[in-house]
Amino acid sequence: MYRTMEDWTDIRERVLAGKVSKRAILRETGMHWKTLQKILTHSEPPGYRQRKTRPKQKLGPYQARIEQILKEDQLRAGPAGAISFPRSCPDTADDSC
């Protein structure tokens, strides 16, 4: 809601210049007081911050093999970056596969 730079700087300028009180901004916008504190503390929106990296428990044992397959696919790719695989069709009278 207050992630655009224009909203962020408008609120900061109005409060820090003393034009409007913090309480008036809270009433006007309906935001939580902690959100207003963030706006006044940071000069720009801080964005998403992950506290710690997620463990790769499920893919862990296969990670090296996945990277190897991806590297092989890059080498096999043509000039347009598309990978062409041989098409296997069951033996049929017509070529409708």
Residue pairs with C-beta under 8 A, 6 or more apart in sequence:
1 7
1 31
2 8
2 11
2 29
2 31
2 35
2 39
2 45
3 45
5 44
5 45
8 39
8 44
8 45
11 25
11 29
11 36
11 39
12 39
12 40
12 43
13 19
14 20
14 25
15 21
15 22
15 25
15 36
15 40
16 40
20 28
22 33
22 36
22 40
25 31
25 36
26 33
26 36
38 46
56 63
59 66
73 83
76 83
77 83
78 84
87 97
89 95
89 97
90 97
